[in-house]
Amino acid sequence: MNASPSTRTRPSITRHRGPWLEIASGERRGPLAALARLGLAVLAPAYRAGLAVADLRFRLPGAVRRAPCPVVSVGNLTVGGTGKTPMVAYLARLVADMGRRPVIVSRGYGGAGGGPNEESLELERLAPGVPHIRNPDRWQALQDWTATNACDLAILDDGFQHRRLARDLDIVLIDALRPFGFGHVLPRGLLREPLLALGRAGLVVITRAELVGEADLRQIKETLGRRVRPGTPILVARHLATGILAANGSERAADWLRGQDVAAACGIGNPEAFHRTLEHLGARVRLFDIFPDHYAYTRADLDRLAAAAQAAGVKTLVTTGKDFVKWRPILGARGEPPATEVVAVEVAFRLAEGEQTLRRQIVALLPGLPGLGDR
C-alpha cells in the first residue's frame, strides 16, 4: 500500500542519539561526513581481524559446549532491530502449543538496576507463562535451569554471535529495510559479521516484508540465495499492526490512527520501521523523536514529548509496544491523565511464507513428537 501525499510529508525529526548511523548510512552529506566515513572504514579491518580470531577460537576443542536440551538460536547479522523479540515469542508459543516446555534464554542487556529490560517485559506479554532466564553465560544459565526444571527446547534470544553454546538450529533474521547493513562491517556499516557468516544459518527469515515492494523483496531473496548454504530455507515474515493500546489499558482498532495528526517517539534499533508502520496506518506524523535503543525514559522525557505535541497542536502521542512497557509505569505515576493522549501500536508477527517449513524443523527437535506428515 502506498502512502498518500499527506503522509509522505517529512515530519520534524529530533534525534537524541549520536550521528554515527547517519554517517554510516550515507544520509549525512558533506566533506566532514565523508571524512568520518573514511575514518570508520580504516577501523573496519581491525574489527574484521577480531572476528577472525574469535572464529579460530570457536574451532578449538571444547570451545563450544552443548546444553542438556535442544537449542534454537534467533539472531541477526546487523546491529539494530530486526524483530528478534516477536520471533522469539512466536517460537515460544509454537512450542508451548505443541504441549512442550520451552524456555527463553537471553543476555539480559539494558535492565535498569539489574531488573528486566524492555525485551523481557515484552516477552512476558507476548509469550505469557514461558520461563525467561537472563544471564550473559547462556550455557551456565541452561545448566542451572535444567538441573531443577524440565525443558524440551531452549530458545536463545540474540544468539547468532554467542557461539560458545552449541545450537541445533540457527535462525537468522534479515530486516527488509536494512538487509545487509549498508554493505560494511562495524564500525563503517551495521554488519556484526561479514555476509559469509550466513553459511552458519540453518534457516533465514526476512522480516518486515510489508514495508518493501515485491521487487526489493525479490532482490533480497536473490542475494541471500547466493550467500546461504544450498538448500537453506528462506522465509518471509510480516509485522502487522493489530490494534492501538491506550495507557488506561483500553484497545482500539488499528485504523483508529487513520487521518490523525500524531507525534511519535521510540527508542528501538530501527526507528524507520516504526515511522513507516505509522504511514501505512494512515497517520500523519508531525513530530518524530528518536531515542537510543534500550533507552531508560524519565518523566521529564515524557513531559517534554507531550509538551512538544501540544505546542504543535497534536492531540495524540504514539510509541511502540517495546517502548510502551517502559512508558506506562511513568504515566501511571502522574496521578492525572495527560492533556495529550498516549497510545502504542500493537504489532503481531506473521510468517507469510514458509510457516510449515519452520514447524517441521521445530518438530524434528522435539523428542517423541510426530512429524507434521504423521498427524
N, C-alpha and C positions, 0 to 999 in steps of 0.2 A: 504494500500500500504506500503510495507516495504522499508526502506531506503536502498540505495546502500551502499556498503562497504565504499566508499569515504565519504559519508555524515555522516557515523557513527563516523568518527574521532572526538575525543573530541576537541573543539575549545579552544583557550586561553580565559579564563573567568576572567573578572575583576568585582568585586563586590564593589559597592560604598554604601554599607549599612551594618548594623551590622550583627554579626554571628548568631543571635537568630534562624533564620529559619533553618540554617544548623544543629544547635544543636537540635532543637525540632524535626526535621525530622529524626534524627539519621545519617544524612550524615556525620557529623563531628565525627570522632572516637577518641579514646584515653581516658586516665583517667580523664583529665581535662574536656573533653566534657561530660563524664559520670557523673562527679560530678555536672556539670552545669545542666544536665537534672534532677538530683536528687533534686537540689535546686528549679528548676521550678516546679517539682512535689509537693514539700512541699507547694508552694504558691497556687497551683490549688484549694485546698479545700476552701481557703478564697474567691477565685473568685466564686466558686460554692455557697458559703453562700450568697454572694452579689446577685447572680441570684435568689436565693430562696426568699430573702427579697423583691426584685423587683416583683417577681411573686405574692407574697401576696399582695403587694401594688396595683397591677393592678386588683385584685379581689374585692377591696373595692368599694362601691357605688360611682359613679361619677368619678372614676379614668380614665375611658375610655370614650371619647367623640365621638359622631357621627357627621360627616360632612354633609353639606346640599346636597351633591350629592354622588352617589355610589363611593366606593374607592376600587381599586385593588392594593395590595402591591406586589412589586417584591423585594425579598431579598434572603438571604442565611444564612447558619449556620456557615460558616467559614470566617475568615479574608482572604483578598486576592481576586483576580479577579475570578469571576465565569461567567462573561458575562452578568452582570446586564444591562449595558448601551445598548447593542444591543437588549436585550429582551424588555426593556422599549420602545425603538424606534419602535420595531416591533408591540407592543401593541398600541402605539400611532397612527401609520399608519393604523393599522387594524380598530380602532375606527373611524378615520377620513375617511377612505374609505367607511365606513358604513353611511357616511353623518352626523355623530355626532361630538360633540365638546369635545375633550379630553383636559386635562391639566396635565402636569407633575409637580410633587412636590418633591423637594429634599432638603437635608440639606444645600447643597452648600459648602461642605468641600473643603478646599485647594485652593480657588480662591485667586490669588495674588492681594493685595490691595483692597480686597472686591469685585473684579470683578469675572467673570465666571471662573470656573475651567475647566479642560480638558473634564470632562464628559459633562458639559454644552455645550462646543464648539462642541463636537462630536454629541450631541443630536440635535443641530441646523443643523448639516449637514445630519444626518440620518433621522430626522423627521422634515423637514422644515415646518414652519408655525404653528407648535404646540406650544402653550404657555408653558413656563417653569418658574415656580416660585421657589425661593430658600429662605428657612427660617428654622432654627432649630426647630421652633414651627410649625410643619406641620398643626396642627388643626387651629391655628390662621391664617396661610397663606391661607388656603382654605376659612375660614370665610371672610377674606378681599377680596379675589378674587371673590367669588360668590356674594358678595354684589353689584358688578358693572359689572360682566361678566357672561354670560351663560356658564354652564358646565354640560355635560352629564355624564362624568366619569373622576375621578381623578386617576392618576397612581402614586403611591407612590414609588419613587426610593430608594432602600436600606432601606425598611421599616419593615422587619420582626421583628426586635427588637424595633421598635418605636411603642409600644403598646398603647400609650396614645390615638392614633387616631384609632377609630374603622374602620375595613375594611370589605368589602363584600366578598372578595376573597383574600386569601394569597397564592401567588405563590413563592415557594422556589426553588432556583437553586442549583444544585449539580454538581460541576466540576468533570468530569470523571477522570481527572488526580490526583486530591486530594479530593476524595469524602467525606471522613469522618475525615479530619483534624488530621491525624495520631493517631486518637483514643483518644485524650485528649482535655479537655477544656484549654483555656488560663490560664497561660502562657506556660504550658507544651506542648500543641498542638495548633491547629488552630481553634478549635471549640469555637464560641462565646457562644453557649449554648449546653447542652448535646443533644444527638440524640433523646431523648424522646420529645424534643420540636417539632419534626416533626409531632407530633399529632395535632398541630395547623394548619398545612398546608392544604389548600384546593386543591392544585394541585402541583406536583413536576415535575421539568424539569431537566433532566440530560444533561448538556451542554458539548461541545467539544467531543462528542462521536466519532468523526472521528479520534481522537488521541489515541484510545484504541482498543484492539481486541474485538471480539464478546464474548469471554469467560469472559473477565473483565467486559464488559457491562452487561452481564447476571448476574454476581455476584453482581454488584451494584444494579441492579433491585431487586434481591432476598433480599438483606439486607434492602433496602428501604421498600419492601413489608412487612417486619416484624416490621417496625418502624412507618409507617403511619397508619392512621385510615383505617379500612376496606372500600374498595370502592374508596379510593383516587386515582385519575388518576396519572400515572407516564408516562411522555412524554420524548421524546428523541430529542435533538437538535444538529445540526452540525454548526460549524463556518467555512465557506468555503471561501478560497481566490478567489476573483473575478477579481482582477487586481492589477496593480502596478501604484501608483500615484507618479509622479515626482514633484520636488519643483517648477517647472515652470507651474504646472497645467496640463501637458500632462498626458495621461494614456496609459498604455501598457497591454498586455495580462499577465495573472498570470504566465504563463510558461516562461516569459522573464528571470526569475532568474535561470532557469534550467541550470545546468552545470557551473554556475558562482561562483567564489570565492568572498565572501562578508564579510564585517564587519557588525555587528548588535549591536543595543543598544536599551534598553527600560526601562521605569520606570512604570511598571504595577504590579498588585498584583500577577500574575502567569507568570513569565518570561519563565518558562519551556514550557508553551503552545506556546509562540511565537517561541521559538527555534525549537520546533517540527514542527510547521507550515512551517518554512523555509526548514526544512529537507524534508517535504512532497512535497514542490515545487521543490525539486531537487537542491537547493542551497548548496554550500559548505561553511559552516560558519567557517571562520578562526579566527575571534575575536568576542567576545560576552561580552558586557558591561551591567551590571545590576545596575540600579539606584533605589532608594526608590520609592514606589507608590506615585503619586501626586508630583513628583519631579519638582522643578522650574529650568529649564535649563537656562544656561547663554551662551553667545557667546564663552566664554573660554571653556566650556564643549564641544561644537560642534567643535571648532577648535582643541581641543585635540583628539577627536574621529577621525576627518578627518586626522590628522597628523599620528595617530597610524595606520590607514588604509593604508595611503600612504607608511609608513615605512615597512608595511607587503606586499607591492606590490598589494594591493587590490584596485580596482577602484570604488567599489560601497559600500555605507553605507546605511543600510536599517533599518527602525524602524516600529513601529505600527502606525495605524491611530490615536489612542489616544494620542501618543507622538507627532505625526506629526503636530497636530494643535498648539502645543507649539513651535515646531522647525521652522515652516515656517516664522513667523514674524522675527525671528533671522536671518534666511537665507536671507530673503528679504532685511534686513538692511545692508548686506555685501557690496552691490554695484557691486560686480563682482562674477561670478559663481565660486564655489569651484573646485579645481582640482579633488576631489572625488565626484562623483555624489551621491546625497542623494535622496532616494525614500522611500515610505511607502507601506506596503501591505494592500490592501483594503480587508476587510473581511465582508461577508454577513451572517446574522443569518438565519438559515433554520430549521424549525421543520420537522424532519424525521419521527416521529411517534406522532400521537395524535393531529394533527392540527385541525381537526373537533371538537374534544373534547374541546379544548380551545375556539374555536369560539362559540360553544354552550354556554359555561359558560359566555362569554362576552356578547353575545346577551341577555341572561337572565337578565343581569344587566341594559340593556338599555331600558327604558320605551317606549312602543309603537312600538318597533321593532319586527317584526315577527320572530319566531324561524326558524332555518335552515330547519327544516322539513316542514315549511309552505311556503317556497319560491321555 
